[in-house]
Amino acid sequence: MLHANAPADAADLSRLRWRARRGMLENDLILQRYFAQREMPLSSEEVAALGALLALDDNTLLDLFMRKTPLPEELDTPQIRGLLDTLQRL
């Protein structure tokens, strides 16, 4: 069993990077900057948080990035809020 803060494996990160490729250029730019600025591997907790955000449709995701809509209640966790804050500052 993996610890929540254990680094994600290369296959998980590769899948996540692929899922981060969006149909909307604005989302692509934000997500590409996030991956480019990461100096250390993502933890499995960060992978789960990013995966939850990437499950959203492009318009909802962009609205969250631009602070137009609040985070849906089911996604309002400290991990996802922290990640969203980081993404919004890019």
Phi and psi restraints in degrees (value plus and minus 20) as a CYANA .aco file:
   2 LEU   PHI    -101.2   -61.2
   2 LEU   PSI     122.9   162.9
   3 HIS   PHI     -93.0   -53.0
   3 HIS   PSI     126.9   166.9
   4 ALA   PHI     -77.9   -37.9
   4 ALA   PSI     -51.7   -11.7
   5 ASN   PHI    -118.0   -78.0
   5 ASN   PSI     -12.3    27.7
   6 ALA   PHI     -87.3   -47.3
   6 ALA   PSI     125.0   165.0
   7 PRO   PHI     -82.2   -42.2
   7 PRO   PSI     122.1   162.1
   8 ALA   PHI     -92.8   -52.8
   8 ALA   PSI     131.9   171.9
   9 ASP   PHI     -98.8   -58.8
   9 ASP   PSI     146.8   186.8
  10 ALA   PHI     -80.1   -40.1
  10 ALA   PSI     -57.1   -17.1
  11 ALA   PHI     -85.9   -45.9
  11 ALA   PSI     -62.2   -22.2
  12 ASP   PHI     -81.6   -41.6
  12 ASP   PSI     -63.8   -23.8
  13 LEU   PHI     -85.7   -45.7
  13 LEU   PSI     -58.8   -18.8
  14 SER   PHI     -83.6   -43.6
  14 SER   PSI     -64.2   -24.2
  15 ARG   PHI     -83.2   -43.2
  15 ARG   PSI     -60.4   -20.4
  16 LEU   PHI     -85.4   -45.4
  16 LEU   PSI     -63.4   -23.4
  17 ARG   PHI     -81.0   -41.0
  17 ARG   PSI     -58.7   -18.7
  18 TRP   PHI     -86.1   -46.1
  18 TRP   PSI     -63.8   -23.8
  19 ARG   PHI     -85.1   -45.1
  19 ARG   PSI     -45.0    -5.0
  20 ALA   PHI     -95.1   -55.1
  20 ALA   PSI     -31.8     8.2
  21 ARG   PHI     -94.9   -54.9
  21 ARG   PSI      94.2   134.2
  22 ARG   PHI    -129.4   -89.4
  22 ARG   PSI     150.8   190.8
  23 GLY   PHI    -107.3   -67.3
  23 GLY   PSI     -23.2    16.8
  24 MET   PHI    -137.1   -97.1
  24 MET   PSI     102.6   142.6
  25 LEU   PHI     -76.2   -36.2
  25 LEU   PSI     -61.3   -21.3
  26 GLU   PHI     -79.1   -39.1
  26 GLU   PSI     -64.8   -24.8
  27 ASN   PHI     -84.7   -44.7
  27 ASN   PSI     -62.0   -22.0
  28 ASP   PHI     -76.7   -36.7
  28 ASP   PSI     -66.0   -26.0
  29 LEU   PHI     -83.0   -43.0
  29 LEU   PSI     -63.8   -23.8
  30 ILE   PHI     -83.9   -43.9
  30 ILE   PSI     -67.5   -27.5
  31 LEU   PHI     -88.3   -48.3
  31 LEU   PSI     -57.8   -17.8
  32 GLN   PHI     -83.8   -43.8
  32 GLN   PSI     -60.9   -20.9
  33 ARG   PHI     -82.2   -42.2
  33 ARG   PSI     -60.1   -20.1
  34 TYR   PHI     -79.3   -39.3
  34 TYR   PSI     -70.4   -30.4
  35 PHE   PHI     -85.7   -45.7
  35 PHE   PSI     -57.1   -17.1
  36 ALA   PHI     -87.1   -47.1
  36 ALA   PSI     -51.9   -11.9
  37 GLN   PHI    -109.3   -69.3
  37 GLN   PSI     -28.8    11.2
  38 ARG   PHI     -93.0   -53.0
  38 ARG   PSI     101.6   141.6
  39 GLU   PHI    -113.6   -73.6
  39 GLU   PSI     -46.3    -6.3
  40 MET   PHI    -138.4   -98.4
  40 MET   PSI     139.9   179.9
  41 PRO   PHI     -81.7   -41.7
  41 PRO   PSI     131.1   171.1
  42 LEU   PHI     -91.9   -51.9
  42 LEU   PSI     122.2   162.2
  43 SER   PHI     -98.3   -58.3
  43 SER   PSI     144.2   184.2
  44 SER   PHI     -83.1   -43.1
  44 SER   PSI     -49.7    -9.7
  45 GLU   PHI     -86.6   -46.6
  45 GLU   PSI     -62.2   -22.2
  46 GLU   PHI     -87.6   -47.6
  46 GLU   PSI     -57.6   -17.6
  47 VAL   PHI     -81.3   -41.3
  47 VAL   PSI     -63.3   -23.3
  48 ALA   PHI     -84.2   -44.2
  48 ALA   PSI     -62.1   -22.1
  49 ALA   PHI     -84.5   -44.5
  49 ALA   PSI     -65.8   -25.8
  50 LEU   PHI     -86.1   -46.1
  50 LEU   PSI     -58.5   -18.5
  51 GLY   PHI     -80.5   -40.5
  51 GLY   PSI     -58.6   -18.6
  52 ALA   PHI     -85.0   -45.0
  52 ALA   PSI     -60.9   -20.9
  53 LEU   PHI     -88.1   -48.1
  53 LEU   PSI     -58.9   -18.9
  54 LEU   PHI     -90.5   -50.5
  54 LEU   PSI     -34.7     5.3
  55 ALA   PHI     -95.0   -55.0
  55 ALA   PSI     -34.0     6.0
  56 LEU   PHI     -97.4   -57.4
  56 LEU   PSI     136.5   176.5
  57 ASP   PHI     -92.8   -52.8
  57 ASP   PSI     142.4   182.4
  58 ASP   PHI     -78.4   -38.4
  58 ASP   PSI     -63.4   -23.4
  59 ASN   PHI     -85.8   -45.8
  59 ASN   PSI     -62.4   -22.4
  60 THR   PHI     -84.0   -44.0
  60 THR   PSI     -62.9   -22.9
  61 LEU   PHI     -81.8   -41.8
  61 LEU   PSI     -64.9   -24.9
  62 LEU   PHI     -83.5   -43.5
  62 LEU   PSI     -61.4   -21.4
  63 ASP   PHI     -79.9   -39.9
  63 ASP   PSI     -57.9   -17.9
  64 LEU   PHI     -87.3   -47.3
  64 LEU   PSI     -65.0   -25.0
  65 PHE   PHI     -79.7   -39.7
  65 PHE   PSI     -57.5   -17.5
  66 MET   PHI    -109.9   -69.9
  66 MET   PSI     -16.1    23.9
  67 ARG   PHI      42.5    82.5
  67 ARG   PSI      11.0    51.0
  68 LYS   PHI    -104.7   -64.7
  68 LYS   PSI     -47.1    -7.1
  69 THR   PHI    -152.7  -112.7
  69 THR   PSI     131.5   171.5
  70 PRO   PHI     -96.4   -56.4
  70 PRO   PSI     140.8   180.8
  71 LEU   PHI     -84.6   -44.6
  71 LEU   PSI     109.8   149.8
  72 PRO   PHI     -76.7   -36.7
  72 PRO   PSI     124.3   164.3
  73 GLU   PHI     -73.5   -33.5
  73 GLU   PSI     -59.7   -19.7
  74 GLU   PHI     -89.4   -49.4
  74 GLU   PSI     -36.0     4.0
  75 LEU   PHI    -125.3   -85.3
  75 LEU   PSI     -19.5    20.5
  76 ASP   PHI    -101.0   -61.0
  76 ASP   PSI      59.6    99.6
  77 THR   PHI    -140.6  -100.6
  77 THR   PSI     138.9   178.9
  78 PRO   PHI     -77.4   -37.4
  78 PRO   PSI     -58.6   -18.6
  79 GLN   PHI     -85.7   -45.7
  79 GLN   PSI     -65.7   -25.7
  80 ILE   PHI     -91.1   -51.1
  80 ILE   PSI     -60.2   -20.2
  81 ARG   PHI     -79.6   -39.6
  81 ARG   PSI     -63.3   -23.3
  82 GLY   PHI     -83.7   -43.7
  82 GLY   PSI     -63.4   -23.4
  83 LEU   PHI     -84.8   -44.8
  83 LEU   PSI     -64.4   -24.4
  84 LEU   PHI     -81.6   -41.6
  84 LEU   PSI     -60.7   -20.7
  85 ASP   PHI     -80.0   -40.0
  85 ASP   PSI     -63.6   -23.6
  86 THR   PHI     -81.5   -41.5
  86 THR   PSI     -66.2   -26.2
  87 LEU   PHI     -85.0   -45.0
  87 LEU   PSI     -56.3   -16.3
  88 GLN   PHI     -88.2   -48.2
  88 GLN   PSI     -46.1    -6.1
  89 ARG   PHI    -103.0   -63.0
  89 ARG   PSI     -27.7    12.3
